[in-house]
Amino acid sequence: MELRHMQQVLEVCRAGGFTVAARRLRISQPTLSKSIARLEEQLNVKLFERHQGAARPTPYGVFVAERAESILQDADALTRDLRNLVRGETGRLRIAVGPATRLKPLPEFMHLLSEHFPKLLVQTVQETGAGVAQVLSQGKVEIAFAYSEYAADYGDLVRKKLFEDPIVFVARPGHPLVGRPKLSPREVLQHPVGLPGLTPGLRAWAGQLTRAEADNFTAVVSHDYDLIIKRAMRTDLMTVGARFLFREQLDKGQLVELDTTLDVVYACWMLTTRTLWKSPMIKIAAKLAKTATNAPPRDDG
C-alpha cells in the first residue's frame, strides 16, 4: 500500500463518496474508483460499500483510514523536517550517542552546532553502544556517534572517522594488580570490572570465560561512566574503556592504567544514512564533529 492509496481511502471516507473525493484529490472519478478497486483486489478485502453514488467504509476501510491519517501526518512532518534540514535553517536534528560518545565528542559538537545553526532544534538520544547504529538505521535519528565495532553490522551507512584512542583497564593506585606487567585475561578477571557492556573486542581478548570470570567481567554494568569511575576510585573495582574517559583521573593520580595484554583500539565514527548525507547541513555537521574531537576541553565554569 502506497501513501497515495492511504490518501485516497482517507478522502473517500471524509467525502462519503468517490466524486467529491476525486475532486479534492484533483483526479478523475473513474481513476479514483479504479485505484481503490485495484487496492481492494490487492489486499483481498472490501474497503467500501458502494450504493447510489455513496461510499460507506467497511470495518477494513475504517481501519485503513484511521491508520492512514497518522501515517500521512508523520510523512508531512518528515518532509518539512527534511526540507528544513537541507537548508540548515530550522527544523530538528536528532543525534544518537553511547556511554562514551556522550562524553566525547557530543558536548563540544553541540556547542559548535549551536554557533553554526542557532535556530536548529537538537535532540540527543542515549543508547547502549550496540543500539546507537541501530536507531540510525531505523530512521529514529539523523546522525550517530558510534564505536566502530558496533557500526560494522550496518554496511549501508555513511561513515566518517573522528578519532582513535586505546582501550585500557584502570584501577585505583592501591589495587592488587597495579605494577604487575602484561596482565593476561585470566589474571585480570580474578577481580571485578565495571563497564557499560562487553564489546566484541573485549570478548575476543577474554576468550572462553569461566562462570566466575564472566561474573567478574560484568560485576557492575552501567551506562554512566561517571558512576563507574567514582566507584573504581574508592574500591577494588576496575573499569575499562577508551583512555580519554579516564584522562582527568589518570593525570591527577586518582586512577592508574594497568599493564595488560589487551591491544584493542576505540575508533569513533560519525554515522548517517546515504540519503541524509546529501544534505549540506549534515556534511557541515561532520566537519564540526571532527573539529570537536580536536578541541581542548571547554571550561564552562
Secondary structure, DSSP 8 states (H G I E B T S, - for coil): --HHHHHHHHHHHHHTSHHHHHHHHTS-HHHHHHHHHHHHHHHTS--EEEETTEEEE-HHHHHHHHHHHHHHHHHHHHHHHHHHHHHTSSSEEEEEE-TTTTTTTHHHHHHHHHHH-TT-EEEEEE--HHHHHHHHHTTS-SEEEEEHHHHTT-TTSEEEEEEEEEEEEEE-TT-TTTT-SSB-HHHHTTS-EEES---HHHHHHH-S--HHHHHHHTSEE-S-HHHHHHHHHHSS-EEEEEGGGGHHHHHHTSSEE--BS---EEEEEEEE-TTGGGSHHHHHHHHHHHHHHHS------
